[in-house]
């Protein structure tokens, strides 16, 4: 696990669990780095939700970054499938809070 104190990208969100509990989470992506001729890794975390993950491996830095982003998307999708919601930090908790558009967050829309 690499240091994620200076991520290349991050987003601060609020996870609202099915029981109404609100948890601030910070999604972080670190700088991909080369390990060997055919291996690179990219650090990722969802702080506030789970411990930092092992760095995601790929054949090169582009693949490592792409797989890291996909991994984060899958972890957040898992929380949504379990009935949680993701909202933006600062939303006041009313029922009309807008959910984070997870597709837009990951560049799919």
C-alpha positions in Angstrom: 0.0 0.0 0.0 1.4 3.3 -1.1 1.1 6.7 0.6 -2.1 8.5 -0.4 -1.4 11.8 1.5 -1.1 13.6 -1.9 -3.6 12.0 -4.2 -3.9 12.9 -7.9 -7.7 12.9 -7.6 -10.2 12.8 -4.8 -13.9 13.4 -4.0 -15.5 14.0 -0.6 -18.9 12.4 -0.4 -21.4 11.3 2.2 -22.6 7.7 2.4 -26.1 7.5 3.8 -26.6 3.9 5.1 -30.1 2.3 4.9 -30.5 3.0 8.7 -29.9 6.8 8.1 -26.4 6.8 9.4 -24.3 9.4 7.5 -20.6 8.7 7.0 -18.2 11.1 5.3 -16.1 9.3 2.8 -13.1 10.4 0.7 -12.5 8.6 -2.5 -8.8 8.9 -3.4 -6.6 7.8 -6.3 -2.8 8.0 -6.1 -0.2 8.4 -8.8 0.3 5.2 -10.8 3.9 4.0 -10.6 6.0 1.4 -12.5 7.1 -1.7 -10.6 8.7 -3.6 -13.5 8.8 -4.0 -17.2 5.3 -5.3 -17.4 3.8 -4.2 -14.1 2.6 -0.9 -12.7 0.4 -0.2 -9.7 -2.0 2.5 -8.6 -3.0 3.3 -4.9 -6.6 3.8 -4.1 -8.8 4.3 -1.0 -12.3 5.0 0.2 -11.4 6.6 3.5 -14.2 6.4 6.1 -15.7 3.2 4.5 -12.9 0.6 4.4 -9.2 0.4 5.2 -6.9 1.4 2.3 -6.8 -1.3 -0.4 -3.8 -2.9 -1.8 -2.4 -1.0 -4.8 -4.1 -2.1 -8.0 -1.9 -3.7 -10.6 -1.8 -3.5 -14.4 0.6 -4.0 -17.3 1.4 -0.3 -17.4 0.4 2.9 -15.6 -2.6 3.6 -17.9 -4.0 0.1 -17.2 -3.3 0.4 -13.5 -5.1 3.7 -13.3 -8.0 2.4 -15.4 -8.4 -0.7 -13.2 -8.1 1.4 -10.1 -11.0 3.6 -11.2 -13.0 0.6 -12.1 -12.3 -1.0 -8.7 -13.5 2.2 -6.9 -16.6 2.2 -8.9 -17.4 -1.4 -8.1 -16.8 -0.8 -4.3 -19.2 2.2 -4.4 -21.7 0.3 -6.5 -21.7 -2.5 -3.9 -22.7 0.0 -1.2 -25.5 1.3 -3.4 -26.7 -2.2 -4.1 -26.9 -2.7 -0.3 -29.3 0.2 0.0 -26.9 3.0 0.8 -27.0 6.4 -1.0 -24.2 8.7 -1.9 -24.7 12.5 -1.6 -22.5 15.5 -1.8 -20.8 16.7 1.4 -22.8 19.7 2.7 -26.2 18.4 1.7 -28.4 19.0 4.7 -29.9 15.5 5.0 -33.4 16.3 3.7 -35.2 13.6 1.7 -34.7 15.8 -1.4 -30.9 15.5 -1.3 -29.7 14.7 -4.8 -27.9 11.5 -5.1 -24.4 11.6 -6.6 -24.6 10.5 -10.2 -22.1 7.7 -10.0 -21.9 7.3 -13.8 -21.0 11.0 -14.2 -18.5 10.7 -11.3 -16.7 8.1 -13.2 -17.0 9.7 -16.6 -19.7 7.5 -18.1 -22.2 10.3 -18.8 
